[in-house]
Amino acid sequence: MEWLSDNLWLAWIALAMIFVAVEAATADFVFIMLAGGALAGALAAGSGVVFSLQVVLAVLVAMLLIGLVRPLVKRQFATSEASGSIGSAALQGRLARVIETVTETDGRVKLAGEVWSARVPDGAPTCEPGEEVRVLQIDGATVVVTNQPA
């Protein structure tokens, strides 16, 4: 037990490593801030500060990190590009260029650099080559498009 009291900074480092491991599983930027508090406790322990002040310092640093740094980090990682849809859902609402006349049953458009099979909704007017169209939905490997403004 005497070894632990002489090397309390190692316990703080171990606690910080546990917090980092939990953060890797959750990716919510809370446990990494707690790890920062634990590292502050380790620095205090290494400087010879009494244990009660180590705990107070660790808690204060963790609270400051959670209150000030975490919102900034979350905002940085929550940009519309990062949090937006992926795959075919990300294509809805995008613009495409007609390369073969699009009817209710057939046609081709260039969307996001790729040629897609396309069709218009039932009863909608056809879209002619060169027209800019908006993707309404993805139906299997076919995009449903319209030349009407959004």
C-alpha positions as semicolon CSV with decimal commas, in nm:
position;residue;x (nm);y (nm);z (nm)
1;M;0,000;0,000;0,000
2;E;0,294;0,228;0,066
3;W;0,408;0,184;-0,295
4;L;0,071;0,306;-0,420
5;S;0,080;0,616;-0,201
6;D;0,433;0,689;-0,327
7;N;0,332;0,636;-0,690
8;L;-0,022;0,767;-0,695
9;W;0,047;0,935;-1,029
10;L;0,054;0,586;-1,185
11;A;-0,298;0,520;-1,062
12;W;-0,411;0,846;-1,225
13;I;-0,239;0,744;-1,550
14;A;-0,410;0,403;-1,536
15;L;-0,745;0,575;-1,481
16;A;-0,678;0,803;-1,777
17;M;-0,599;0,500;-1,996
18;I;-0,924;0,333;-1,891
19;F;-1,114;0,650;-1,983
20;V;-0,941;0,659;-2,323
21;A;-1,038;0,296;-2,385
22;V;-1,401;0,365;-2,296
23;E;-1,394;0,674;-2,521
24;A;-1,277;0,461;-2,810
25;A;-1,590;0,252;-2,769
26;T;-1,835;0,540;-2,723
27;A;-1,682;0,826;-2,930
28;D;-1,892;1,083;-2,745
29;F;-1,599;1,298;-2,626
30;V;-1,696;1,269;-2,259
31;F;-1,451;1,005;-2,141
32;I;-1,160;1,169;-2,322
33;M;-1,234;1,484;-2,121
34;L;-1,240;1,276;-1,803
35;A;-0,904;1,134;-1,910
36;G;-0,776;1,490;-1,930
37;G;-0,891;1,541;-1,571
38;A;-0,715;1,222;-1,467
39;L;-0,396;1,344;-1,632
40;A;-0,425;1,667;-1,436
41;G;-0,455;1,453;-1,122
42;A;-0,143;1,263;-1,230
43;L;0,050;1,588;-1,271
44;A;-0,065;1,702;-0,930
45;A;0,033;1,368;-0,776
46;G;0,373;1,384;-0,943
47;S;0,420;1,733;-0,800
48;G;0,355;1,608;-0,447
49;V;0,010;1,765;-0,396
50;V;-0,203;1,596;-0,128
51;F;-0,461;1,345;-0,252
52;S;-0,769;1,552;-0,172
53;L;-0,638;1,842;-0,382
54;Q;-0,548;1,598;-0,662
55;V;-0,910;1,487;-0,675
56;V;-1,039;1,845;-0,669
57;L;-0,799;1,945;-0,947
58;A;-0,892;1,640;-1,157
59;V;-1,264;1,710;-1,120
60;L;-1,224;2,081;-1,199
61;V;-1,016;2,014;-1,510
62;A;-1,258;1,746;-1,630
63;M;-1,555;1,979;-1,577
64;L;-1,382;2,260;-1,765
65;L;-1,295;2,028;-2,052
66;I;-1,649;1,894;-2,070
67;G;-1,802;2,241;-2,047
68;L;-1,566;2,431;-2,276
69;V;-1,371;2,198;-2,505
70;R;-1,623;1,919;-2,569
71;P;-1,884;2,146;-2,736
72;L;-1,617;2,280;-2,971
73;V;-1,495;1,932;-3,058
74;K;-1,846;1,798;-3,110
75;R;-1,933;2,093;-3,335
76;Q;-1,620;2,027;-3,540
77;F;-1,711;1,661;-3,589
78;A;-2,083;1,726;-3,644
79;T;-2,058;1,917;-3,971
80;S;-2,335;1,856;-4,220
81;E;-2,099;1,660;-4,444
82;A;-1,986;1,436;-4,161
83;S;-2,327;1,372;-4,015
84;G;-2,521;1,363;-4,341
85;S;-2,660;1,057;-4,504
86;I;-2,441;0,816;-4,688
87;G;-2,507;0,588;-4,980
88;S;-2,814;0,629;-5,194
89;A;-2,995;0,837;-4,932
90;A;-2,729;1,106;-4,975
91;L;-2,825;1,141;-5,342
92;Q;-3,185;1,245;-5,279
93;G;-3,235;1,610;-5,362
94;R;-2,915;1,636;-5,567
95;L;-2,905;1,764;-5,922
96;A;-2,830;1,540;-6,221
97;R;-2,789;1,598;-6,595
98;V;-3,006;1,403;-6,844
99;I;-2,799;1,218;-7,106
100;E;-3,081;1,009;-7,259
101;T;-3,448;1,110;-7,259
102;V;-3,607;1,013;-6,928
103;T;-3,963;0,879;-6,945
104;E;-4,186;0,693;-6,701
105;T;-4,008;0,369;-6,789
106;D;-3,653;0,447;-6,904
107;G;-3,374;0,700;-6,940
108;R;-3,021;0,784;-6,827
109;V;-2,882;1,063;-6,613
110;K;-2,536;1,155;-6,492
111;L;-2,543;1,186;-6,113
112;A;-2,240;1,236;-5,890
113;G;-2,009;1,146;-6,179
114;E;-2,187;0,819;-6,258
115;V;-2,445;0,721;-6,519
116;W;-2,770;0,600;-6,363
117;S;-3,085;0,446;-6,503
118;A;-3,362;0,695;-6,448
119;R;-3,736;0,745;-6,474
120;V;-3,985;1,018;-6,398
121;P;-4,282;0,966;-6,163
122;D;-4,610;0,848;-6,319
123;G;-4,779;1,132;-6,505
124;A;-4,474;1,362;-6,496
125;P;-4,336;1,519;-6,815
126;T;-4,036;1,360;-6,984
127;C;-3,690;1,509;-6,938
128;E;-3,477;1,578;-7,244
129;P;-3,097;1,540;-7,282
130;G;-2,904;1,833;-7,139
131;E;-3,175;1,921;-6,885
132;E;-3,087;1,955;-6,521
133;V;-3,313;1,741;-6,302
134;R;-3,355;1,684;-5,929
135;V;-3,341;1,338;-5,773
136;L;-3,663;1,260;-5,587
137;Q;-3,575;0,911;-5,469
138;I;-3,372;0,602;-5,540
139;D;-3,570;0,297;-5,650
140;G;-3,327;0,005;-5,655
141;A;-3,067;0,098;-5,917
142;T;-3,292;0,359;-6,076
143;V;-3,321;0,723;-5,980
144;V;-3,659;0,889;-5,992
145;V;-3,612;1,244;-6,117
146;T;-3,813;1,555;-6,197
147;N;-3,740;1,868;-6,393
148;Q;-3,964;2,068;-6,161
149;P;-3,786;2,303;-5,915
150;A;-3,756;2,186;-5,556
